[in-house]
Amino acid sequence: MKRLILILPLLLLSAPFKLHGQTDNRIAATWQVVSYDIAASLPSNENDRNLTAKATIRVRNVTERPATSLTLRINQNAEIISTSINGSVIDAAKSQERLGGATLQRIALRVPAVPAGGELTAVVDYKLPVTDNTGVNSISPVASHFLPLSFWYPTPNSWFFARGADYAPFKVRLTTPAGLTSISAGAESAGVFDNNLNGQPFVAAGNWDRADSSGISVYIPRGSGEMAKARAADLATLFSEAKAFTEKILGPAPNVPLRLVAMRRGGGFATGGTILIDEAVFRREKIDSFTAMNVAEAAAKLWLGEANRLTDDGAGVIREGLARYLATKFLATKYGPEVGEVEVLRQRMAYAAIARRDAPLNVVTPLDDYYFAAVANKGAMFWRVMERKLGSTEFNNKLRAALSKETTRLTDVRREFESQKEVVDYMLDQPTDMNLQAGLPQAAGGEWKVALRNTGPIDVTVEVVARLENGESMSAPATIRARSFGEINFRTSTRISRVEVDPEKLYPQNDYSDDVAPREFTDSDLLLAVKREFDRQEFAAAEKNARQVLAEFPRFDDVRILLGRSLLVQNKISEAEREFRAVLNETLPTSRSLGWANVGVADVALRTNRNSEAATHANAAIMADSEYGAGLAARNLRNRINQRSSVDESIKAYFTQFDRAAISNRKSELDALAVPGEVNRFVSGISGQATNWTTTVLHADMFDANTAIVETNLNVRLLTREPEAGTAVFRLLRTGSGWKLAGVEIFEVR
């Protein structure tokens, strides 16, 4: 018992409890990174899978007492060669640190006592092996990258630390094999990138053509066509306009070089004015909504956490939530309020999926699987409520005041919004405990009464909208007390057919479906309400639900696609084509919608004997590379047209060689035909197993000068299986030694 009593205080000091209303219940950081300086080299031999690096980290003791130890964290597979402190070699004690699904390597160093506010410099020489290329790191002869979540550099505070990861100015140099160009953030001189904003170090290498537009450098895949150049100009304009928009709200912009970089992997990452863009974006007829949001958020983050330092619990509410809110405002300004409304709807649906299990925004950490769904989406709702209560001018002034310091904490923001303390405390310190409900309208003496309910702990004043039977609408504000009921009366003799409380969905709720009476859906996710019926092949019901959703959100392209596909299955050809073309004409659809809209128009054109048009749209869907299902459907349509594309003889020769290697029982032969690190499991699954492997090349789509997407028909037999046949689509990359396999995009061999 005595032992338990002694241990309990230690647990209370160290455990990351999520106590509502408290922000100082975590262990504070000892060290703050002042700067990173990293020199790294990619291997010149393509069979070498190691990044070699030397990282110099300057840190400051931010406690009120001397510090005598420094613990750095890095990828668990890193091989530490040497460590030094202030120029003196020091042996490191290494151990593992398990955090959720991640495991990091700890490098513990005993250091001479550093007084409060004092600094030291640590240097770590290391190698980092990369077995399989992933979205966070890769090494290949044609493209490589290392993003922060690969834990490729040492740093004192965990990326999952409750009070925030390490962000600091960084300088990086990446030595690359001949023919590749290195990219990072900041001003570049002689191959060194010097980023003076607070960020997390990253590097990328690739083979690009550079196009400068609107003061922004855009790196597109080498040998891309005119469409890529057009998208590069569109994206540069978008980035420039988003930056100008944010500047009007937050003040003068940080002066840094701005870059957009096409990447096969890592799209969406951004820091210091450099944004990685999925290379497929440059093959589409327009920018998609996800990419536009990423660019706009990256522009906002130049101020939020980069020009100043964000730290302490709840920093994600500013870095992610405020960035998303400002980005949404910008998109609504640029593309129209209805487009902005759909973006808010998407955010609301993403949050609704985790609303019943979220934690308070001031304590949620990246270890929680719902972290980004909460801090970005609910965080954006928080800022929206604040602006609505204060008005734009006062809201913007308070934001500037909170962000004017070199270091900003959520507590600084709270002080600026003290006049809204009750709402702020609820939205930041408590999980979502609000559900606004509307009752069925009841006629009484020449007016209609609507019962209202608020299950939340704060009073709210919201609009209530009534739709009349004659098609007209009425609205009025209503205040609903905390954990109580209310009522609103509409003076009209016309029957009310529908009523909705808080139609703007200003406040986060744990259920949005009962805001409407009579209740239309039981899901807060309106897309799910349509897709569920579509997946059940109840296409008439899917059509009905889709039309109901589109009556409220006519620009919701994801739902319009499901409507078009439901109509097509029901053989309502002309109606289906109208819906698909409406999506293609949208200003900011999702990439998935673009792919399926092209598939839909191609299908309609084929059914109405417009084969040339069908082929054009099928090819557009394939080049868009937006989704597995859309790509497969587009290829099936193209094959029904019996369209054949010319295939380079070198590609045919490659597959002849691959077929021989597959049945040779020599894994080394297959390995030589694949890009190292790309298709390890696929190659291992074939080697020593295939007794027959015959590839018939059908199409080769050149995504750029060095990337071919090859559609084939496979006839194979493995040792323990019956003969199988079907469609397989492979990604080939042109390297210095010829074509090599870099991906299996589709594999429908049964």
Buried (B, 14 or more C-beta within 10 A) or exposed (E): EEEEEEEEEEEEEEEBEBEBEBBEBBEEBBBBBBBBBBBBBBBEEBEEBBBBBBBBBBBBBBBEEEBEEBBBBBBBEBEBEEBBBEEEEBEBEBEEBEBEEBEBBBBEBEBEEBEEEEBBBBBBBBBBEBEEBBBBBBBBBBBBBBBBBBBBBBBBBBBBBBBBBBBBBBBBBBBBBEEBBBBBBBEBEEEBBBBBBBBBBBBBBBBBBEBEBBEBBBBBBBBBBEBBBEBBBBBBBBBBBBBEBBBEBBBEBBEBBBBBBBBBBBBBBBBBBBBBBBBBBBBBEBBBBBBBBBBBBBBBBBBBBBBBBBBBBBBBBBBBBBBBBBBBBBBBBBBBEEBBBBBBBBBBBBBBBBBEEBBBBBBBBBBBEBBBBBBBBBBBBBBBBBBEBBEEEBBBEBBBEBBEEEEBBBBBBBEBBEEBEEBBBBBBBBBBBBBBBBBEBEEEEEBBBBBBBBBBEBBBEBBBBBBBEEEEEBBEEBEBEBBEEBEBEBEBEBEBEBBBBBBEBBBBBBBBBBBBBEEBBEBBBBBBBBBBBBEEEBBEBBBBBBBBBBEBBBBBBBBBBBBBBBBBBBEBBEBBBBBBBBBBEBBBBBBBBBBBBBBBBBBBBBBEEBBEBBBBBBBBBBBBBBBEEBBBBBBBBBBBBEBEBEBBEEBBEBBEBBBEBBBBEEBEBBBBBBBBBBBBEBBEEBBBBBEEBBBEBBBBBBBBBBBBBBBBBBBBBBEEEEEEBBBBBBBBBBBEEEBBBBBBBBEBBE
